[in-house]
Amino acid sequence: MRMYTLVRSGSCVDFSAFRKLLLTFIALGKGATSLTLKTEDVVVNLQDNTRVSLNCTFRNEKYEEIENRDIRWQKLIRDSFEDVAIFSPPGGKEPFITTEVENVYSNRTDLVAPNSSLSALLIISNVICNDEGVYRCWIRYYVNLKEFNEYSNSSVIFTGKAKKPNLFQISSNELEEKSSVGLNCSADVGAPKGNIKIWKLAQNSNTPELIYTSKEIHTENCTNSVNISHMYKVMRGDSGALFQCSSQNSYNDGVGPSLISERISVFYGPDEPSVLLNPLKSLFYVGEDLTLSCSADSNPPSNFTWTVQPTKNYHGIKDILCTNKPIGSTLMLQNMQLSCSGEYTCTASNDLGRRFKSVSINIRVRIDNPQTMTTGCAQCGHTETCQYKNGDANCITNGWIPVAIISILFSLMFGFAIVALIKKTKNTKDGTPANSNYLQIQLSASTRESKDDYHPYEKIRSASTRESKDDYHPYEKIRSASKRESQDDNHTYEKIAEKQNEPESTKRYRCPFHS
C-alpha cells in the first residue's frame, strides 16, 4: 500500500496533493473509478474501401494505473472473446498480434500504441469476410493495488450495393393460357444479406407488380449471391407483359439493378361470340336491311363464319349466304324476304378452339293498306290452305269449309223454328193470349173449332198449311186479323163481355167477329 504525506511549501500547505489523496479515499470508499473508454461501430462498403480501423480511446486518472499489456483488442469468436492485439500504456512495450490469430491477421494489420492521444488503434487491411463481426476494447487497471476492468464493444459491418443480375432468362415468350413460364435469374445481391425479386410489368402499365422474392442466399467474397428458378402461370391478361429481375438489399431504394425480358404472347381460344344487330329489334319486315356483327376475344384473332338454318315451314330456301356474302365478321342482309327468316349462327375459331352464337331473325309482311301485296302463305284466305311446290306458295280452297258453314246455318234456323212452334202451341193450350189481338184470334178460332168439330191441334196444323200455301208468314195473318177487328169498330173487350153473357147453346155456333 502506498503512503501519502502532506507536503508544506514554506508556510503554506500543498492542497493539490491533499485533493488527490481525498479523491482516492472517496473512490476506494465507494468502490467506483473514473476511467472511461470509447469505441465506435465501423461500416465498410466493400465496393469503395477494403480497410477497417478500430480505435479505442481511454481517459484515466493518475491514481488509476495501467500496466504493460493491459490494453487489448479482442474479437468474438463463437461464444467468447479472444485476444487479437495487445497494447501497453504510453511509454510501455510495443504492441503485437497474439500467436493464436497471427496466421489470420499477420502482414495485413497495423498497430498504433497509445501516446499522448491515449488511443489504441487496430488497422486491418485487405479485409476478408471473417473480419466482419463484433470486437471489443478491454482495459485492466489498478487503484491502490485493487484490480478493475473496463470494456466497450465495436461492430464491424460490411456493406455492398446489389449488383445488376448477370443472368435472366425466360423459357419461352409464346405460351398458351394457363401454362407456366420458367424464369431464371442470378445476381450478386451485395451485403448485408439481400435477395432477388421478380416483377411483372403489364403492357399498358408503368407500375411493376412483384410476383416472387428469393429466400436462399449463398455468401461469397463477403457478399451474397442468389440464383433462382421460378415458374409463373400465365393468363390471357399477361399477353404483352414483360418480366424484370432485380437485385435487392437494404441499401437499395425501390427496384434495384435489374434485367428485363422480352414481351410474351399468351394464346387462347375464342370466348363465346357476341352478335350485334343493326337496327336492334325483334321483328323485321319484307324489304328491310339488316347488318349482323360478330365479335369474340381470342389470341390469335378468330376467323368468323356464318351459317343459317331457315324457318321450318319454309322448305324452298336457297343459299342466303351466296347472295349476302359476309365481310369478315359482318353479315349484311339487304331487301330481306320471307325466306330470310331463320336462325343465324356465327362461328368464331382459331387454332385453339371454336365457339358459336345463334340469333333468330323473324321477317313478316307489313300491311299498310288493302292494296298491299302479299307473298307466300300470307296471301291465303281463311277458307284456303297453303302448300309449297317448287319453292312457290299455292293457296288451295278447302271445299268442306263452305259445306260446314251452310250446315251450321240450317241447323240454327231449324232450331229457332222448333222453339217458336213449341211456344205457340203452349200458349194455345193454356188459353192465355199474349195480347188483346191474339186473344180475339184465339176466340174466333175456338168458335170455328166448335162448329167444325176439329181438335185444336188439327186447326193449328191446318192454319199452318194455309199460311204456307198463301205465302204468308204466321205473323202476317195475325196482323190482317188485327186490321179486320179494327174495321168492325167493336172493342175486343166488349166482344169478350158479350160472349161471356151469351147462353152456352148459342156460343158454340156463332161466327167470329159478328154480334
Beta strands, then each sheet from edge to edge (+ up, - down):
strand 1: 8-9
strand 2: 12-13
strand 3: 36-38
strand 4: 42-45
strand 5: 51-59
strand 6: 64-65
strand 7: 71-77
strand 8: 80-87
strand 9: 96-97
strand 10: 109-112
strand 11: 119-125
strand 12: 133-143
strand 13: 146-159
strand 14: 167-170
strand 15: 174-176
strand 16: 180-190
strand 17: 195-201
strand 18: 209-213
strand 19: 218-220
strand 20: 223-233
strand 21: 242-248
strand 22: 258-260
strand 23: 265-267
strand 24: 274-278
strand 25: 284-285
strand 26: 290-295
strand 27: 303-310
strand 28: 330-333
strand 29: 342-350
strand 30: 353-361
strand 31: 363-364
strand 32: 384-389
strand 33: 392-397
sheet 1: 1+ 2-
sheet 2: 3+ 5- 11+ 10-
sheet 3: 4+ 13+ 12- 6+
sheet 4: 4+ 13+ 12- 7+ 8- 9+
sheet 5: 14+ 16- 20+ 19-
sheet 6: 15+ 23+
sheet 7: 18+ 17- 21+ 22-
sheet 8: 24+ 26- 28+
sheet 9: 25+ 31+
sheet 10: 27+ 29- 30+
sheet 11: 32+ 33-
end
